[in-house]
Amino acid sequence: MTQLNFSKDVQGFNAYAPMLSDLMYSAAIASGDDQEITVPSTNENWIAVFSYQPGSDIWVSVNDTASAPAGATFAETTSFLLPAQLKVKAGDTISCLNNNATDQDVGIALYAIP
C-alpha cells in the first residue's frame, strides 16, 4: 500500500509528485458502458488519482452509478466529468461511465492517506 506523502521542492513548497502506486486498476470501457471498483478496506482514507485516454468523455461517481448529462440545461447530478483525483473511503464504489462513441482506456491509482 503506497501512502501519499507530499514532499517539499527546493523552494520549500509542497510538490505533488507521488511515487507510482502499488494499487492500480485499468479498464478499456466500451462505449455507453460503466465499470466500477470498490475501494479496499486495508486503509480508511484514500486518494484516487485518475488517468484517461486523450479525448475521453468519462463521467465518474462515488457510491452511485455514473451517468451522462440528462440534457442541454444544468441539472443536479452525482457524476463529474474527468475528475483528476478524489478523496474516497474504504468500501466506497467508484463508477466510471464511457460517454464516448468508442472504447476508452481509464486508469485509477489509489494512495492511502492517514
N, C-alpha and C positions, 0 to 999 in steps of 0.2 A: 504494500500500500504506500504510494508516494504521497507525502504530506506537502501541501502548498506552503512554501516559505518565500517571503519577499526578501530580496537582497537589496543592499544599497549600492548605487553606482559610484563612480569616482567623485561625484559632487555631493554625495551623501543623501541622494533622493532614492525613494523606493523604485526598484526596477522590476517590472512584471516580465520575468523571463524564467518560467518554471522549467524544471527538469522534465524530460519525457515521462509521462505517467506509465506505471506498470499495470494500469487498469483501463484499457481502451476497448471500444466497441466500434464496429463499422458495418454498414449495410449499403447495398445498391437497391434503393427503394423504387419500386415500379411506379409508373405514372398513376396518380389517383389513389395510391396505397398508403397506409401508415404502418409504421413499425414502432415498437416500444422496448424499453429496457426498464428493469427495476433496479433502483439504487441499492447496493449491498448494505447489509446490516453490520459489517465489520467496523464501521465508524458512524457516529451520529450525524455529523455535518460534512457536506461535500461541496466542491465547486465542480460543475460540469462545464467543460470547455468544448465548443462545437467547431467542426470544420465541415465546409460544404464544397461541393464541386462548383466551379465557376458557372454563373448563370442559373444557379439553383433557385427554386421557389419553394422553400421548405418552411412549413408552419410548425411550431413547437408548442407543446402544452405540458404542464406538470399535473399529474393526478386527474387528468381528463383526456379524452381523445382529441388530438389536434384536428382543427378544421380550417378550411379555406374561408375567406371572407364571404359573407352572405349576399352582398350586393354592392352597388355603387355609392352608397352613403355609409357614414360611420355608424357602427353598431357595437354594442358590448360583445366581448369575446374572451375566451380563456386561452387563445392561441396568439403567439407572437412570431413575426416573420424574421427568420435568420438571426436569433439571438447569438451573441458571441460567447457569453457564459451566463450561468445561472447558479444561484445557491440552492441546493436541494438537501433533503434529509434522508436518512436510512428508510428504505421501504417505499419512497416516492417512485412513481412511474413517470418516465419521460417518454412522451409520444411525439413522433415526427411524421408529418404528412407531406408527401410529394405532390405539389400542385402544378407541376411542370408537365409538359407533353411527352417527355422522355424520362427514362430511368435516371436517377440522381444518386451520387455517392454522398454519404453522410458519415462523419466520424464524431464520436463522443469520447473525451478523455475525462476521467474522474480523479479528483485530487481531494484527499482527506484534509479537513481543517479542524483545529481544536474547538 
